[in-house]
C-alpha cells in the first residue's frame, strides 16, 4: 500500500500542524514539569494540539482551507471562541487557594494553559511564525521573568535596620 495515495497534500499539512502544535505545547510543558507544577508536557501538548484540531475541524467544516471565502469564517470563529471558554475550565481547575497560607497558587500554570490554547489556534489557522514566537515569549515569561521577579522580590525585602 502506497501512503502517497492515502494522504493528500492537505492531509499532510494537517498532520504537520498537529505535530507542530504537540511539539510547541510540550516545549511549554517541559518548563512547568521542571518547576514541579501540576500541568506538564502532556497537558500542555494536548491542550495545544486539541486547540489546533478544533480549529482545523472548524475550517474544514466551513469550506476548507482552499475555500473562496478564506479560512476565518463564522463557523471557525465560533469554534475558536468555544476553545477560549473551554480552556477557562481547565485553568480554573489548576488554581488553588491555600486557606492556611491565604495564598493562591497555579495562576501562572493556568495562564500558560490559556496561551498554549492560543498557540494551538494560531497553528490551526496556519500562523506558524506567530505560534513559534508566542511559544518563545511564553518560555521567556516562565523562565526569564521568574528569575527577574525573584530578584525584584529579594530587592524589595530589605533587612530590618535598627
N, C-alpha and C positions, 0 to 999 in steps of 0.2 A: 504494500500500500504506500502510495506516494503522498507525503504530507503537504506538498505544494498544491495538490488538488483539493485537499481537505480545507485548508486555511486560505482565505482570500487576503489581499493586501490589507483590507480593513480589519480583518480578524487579527492579523499580526500586529497592526498598530494598537488595537485594543489590548492585546496581550502585553505589549510593551508598556502601555500606560499603566496597567495593573502592576506590572513588575516594578516600574519606577516608583509608583505610589508605595508599594510594600517596602522597597528599599529606603526611600526617604523617611517614611514613618518609623521604620526600625532604627534608622540613624538617630532620630529624635529620642526614641525609647531607650537606646543604649545609655545615654547620659542619665536618664531618670533611673534606670536599673542600677547604674554605678552609684548614684546618690541614695540608693536604698528606698526609693519611692514605690508606692503601690502599683502604679502603672508602668510597665516596662516595654521592652521591644515588641512583644507580641501584641499588647494592647494598642500601642501607637501604630504599628504596622497594619493591624486590622482596621483601625479607625480610618487611616489614610486610604487604604485600599478600598474599604467599603464606601467611603465618600466618592472615590473615583468611579466605582462600579455603579452607584446610583446615578451619577451624572451621565455616564455612558448610556445607561438604560433610558434616561430621560431624553437624551439627544437622539438615540436610535428610535425611540417610540414617537418622537415628534418629526420624523422625516430623515433622520440620519445626518451624518457629517457632510454628505455631498448634496444635501437639500438646497434648493434655491433660496429658502428663507433664512439661511445661516444656521449657526449652531445654537445660538441662545434664543430659545423660543419661550412662549408662555409655559409650556409643559416642563421644560427643563428648569425654568426659573422657579416654579413651584416645588420641584424636587429639591433644588438647591436650598430653598427656604426650609423645607422639611428636615434636611440634613442638619442645618444650623440649630433648629429647635430640638431635634433628637439628641444631638451631642450635649445639649444642656442637661439632659437627664443623666448621662454618663458622668459629666463633670460634677454635677451636684452630688453624685454618689461617692466622689473622691474627696469631697471637702468634709472635714470632721471638726467638731468643736469639742475641745477637751475642757470639761467642766472644772476640774481641779486647778488647772493652769490658766483658765479663762483665755485659752489660745485657740486660734483657728489654724488648721493645717490642711495641706492638699490643694491650696488655691493655685499655686504655680503649676502643679501637675494638671489640674483641671483646665487651666488656660492653655497649657501645652496640648492637651487633647483637642481643644477647640481650634487651635492653629493647625494641628495635624489634619483635622477635617477640612480646613481651608486649603491646605496643600493638596489634599486629595481632589477637591473640587477644581482647583486650578489645573491639575493634571488631566482630569476628566474632560475639561474644555480644550485641552491642548496647549495650555500656557506653561510650558516646561520651564522656561527661564524664571518665570515668576515663582513657580513651585520650588525650584532649586535655591533661589535667592532667599525665599521665605524660610526654607529649612536652615540655611546657613545663619540667617539672622536669629532664628529661634535657638539654635545651638549656642550662639553668642550670648543670648539672653540667659540661657540655662547655666552657662559656664562663666563667661567673661563678666557678666553683670553680677553673678553670685560672688565672685572674687571682689569686685568693686564695692558691692553692698556690704560685705563683711568688713572691708577696710573703713568704710564710712561709719559703720556701727561702732567699730573699735575706736575711731577718732572721736565720735560723739560722746563716748563714755569716759570722760576724763576721771582720773583717780581723785578721790576726795582730798582736798587740801585744807589743813587746819589754819 
